[in-house]
Amino acid sequence: MSIHSLPTAFAEKIAEIIPSDRLGNVLESFTLEKNIAFRINTIKADVQAVKTSLLNKGFDITEVDWYKAALIIPAHQKRALTETNEFHAGEIYIQNLSSQLAPIALAPEAEETVLDLAAAPGGKTTLIAALMNNTGRLSAVEPVRDRFFRLKANLDQQGVTIAKTYMTDGRSVGKKCPEMFDRILLDAPCSSEARFDLNEADSMSHWSPAKVKETSHKQRRLLLSAFYALKKDGILLYCTCAFSPEENEVSVAHLIKDFAEEVEVLPIQLPESFPKEVIQNGLTSWKGKALPAALQHAIRILPNEQFDGFFMCMLKKKA
Ligand SMILES: C[S@@+](CC[C@H](N)C(=O)[O-])C[C@H]1O[C@@H](n2cnc3c(N)ncnc32)[C@H](O)[C@@H]1O
């Protein structure tokens, strides 16, 4: 299938977002069969023991320099991976490297009070718990009923014991729990542009400029709620799997405008050996309008055969 199957308005837009020398690779990624990334769940299993066991079972494993629990296998081995006892025992979790990076960048510490404001199915919540050594307080919010129960099942299967789950709208949390959390992840509902797959028309059928606008409105309300729920000196990581600036830099710019004295955009601390070539800095203007210069500290991960497209912006609530 050709690239012309991307929604026309999206194809035009992405050419304005991605620098021309990197656009070809990004467009090509919409047709690629991705490798399968997963991580060993350090709550339940020893990294080396699981790695050795999977190697013995014949998996063609590539290690990931920047996170020792992360591994990659070729796509054709995915089914076999889901048939292993490690998979059934919750000792591994299939998760794209971009998604693994978000909790790692948030860097939650043991004994902190942490909130995942849009949590299902729980891929990032379970990694947050693992990074906290399953100690401290972790709250996970998801309003959609069937997704909420999937989140609970995943937390259970992955051995997470510190999480309290709430089936509620994230937009109400800030008022209910003001200044309660040390760190918050807002992996916001989005237009999922990074999930477009030119081999699957369904992956793009929900997209429209109107949908992007509607989603960005919800994101702004969620960001406000998250900001209210954050302690002073607390850290909020906002992320989406969308490319559209309206869902990313522009959503954050609204928060900065409303709380200019209180919000600081922090550079994202990437692991030392993280491949910098997949990073694009945040935009500081869009459609001819200037955005706060500090948004250059946000990042887009540009998709390739290992990484899904992703946006991240780290914010601090100043004391
Ligand atoms: C990008 S997904 C989260 C993925 C999850 N963080 C993970 O890594 O497994 C966004 C989630 O936000 C949920 N959501 C939608 N509206 C919401 C709202 N008003 N408040 C909180 N979550 C919401 C969606 O149902 C969806 O599960």
PDBQT file of the ligand as one rigid body, heavy atoms in Angstrom, charges set to zero:
ROOT
HETATM    1  C1  LIG A 401      -2.919   6.410  26.062  1.00  0.00    +0.000 C 
HETATM    2  S1  LIG A 401      -4.043   5.511  26.971  1.00  0.00    +0.000 S 
HETATM    3  C2  LIG A 401      -3.131   5.097  28.421  1.00  0.00    +0.000 C 
HETATM    4  C3  LIG A 401      -2.184   3.939  28.230  1.00  0.00    +0.000 C 
HETATM    5  C4  LIG A 401      -1.535   3.517  29.528  1.00  0.00    +0.000 C 
HETATM    6  N1  LIG A 401      -0.885   4.646  30.187  1.00  0.00    +0.000 N 
HETATM    7  C5  LIG A 401      -0.534   2.412  29.332  1.00  0.00    +0.000 C 
HETATM    8  O1  LIG A 401       0.661   2.694  29.165  1.00  0.00    +0.000 OA
HETATM    9  O2  LIG A 401      -0.925   1.239  29.375  1.00  0.00    +0.000 OA
HETATM   10  C6  LIG A 401      -5.098   6.749  27.568  1.00  0.00    +0.000 C 
HETATM   11  C7  LIG A 401      -6.144   6.258  28.550  1.00  0.00    +0.000 C 
HETATM   12  O3  LIG A 401      -6.885   7.389  29.039  1.00  0.00    +0.000 OA
HETATM   13  C8  LIG A 401      -8.188   6.968  29.267  1.00  0.00    +0.000 C 
HETATM   14  N2  LIG A 401      -9.064   8.147  29.399  1.00  0.00    +0.000 N 
HETATM   15  C9  LIG A 401      -9.958   8.648  28.500  1.00  0.00    +0.000 A 
HETATM   16  N3  LIG A 401     -10.587   9.708  29.035  1.00  0.00    +0.000 NA
HETATM   17  C10 LIG A 401     -10.063   9.908  30.267  1.00  0.00    +0.000 A 
HETATM   18  C11 LIG A 401     -10.330  10.826  31.326  1.00  0.00    +0.000 A 
HETATM   19  N4  LIG A 401     -11.259  11.772  31.196  1.00  0.00    +0.000 N 
HETATM   20  N5  LIG A 401      -9.629  10.704  32.474  1.00  0.00    +0.000 NA
HETATM   21  C12 LIG A 401      -8.678   9.740  32.609  1.00  0.00    +0.000 A 
HETATM   22  N6  LIG A 401      -8.397   8.836  31.654  1.00  0.00    +0.000 NA
HETATM   23  C13 LIG A 401      -9.091   8.914  30.504  1.00  0.00    +0.000 A 
HETATM   24  C14 LIG A 401      -8.479   6.080  28.074  1.00  0.00    +0.000 C 
HETATM   25  O4  LIG A 401      -9.601   5.259  28.327  1.00  0.00    +0.000 OA
HETATM   26  C15 LIG A 401      -7.172   5.313  27.954  1.00  0.00    +0.000 C 
HETATM   27  O5  LIG A 401      -7.214   4.132  28.691  1.00  0.00    +0.000 OA
ENDROOT
TORSDOF 0
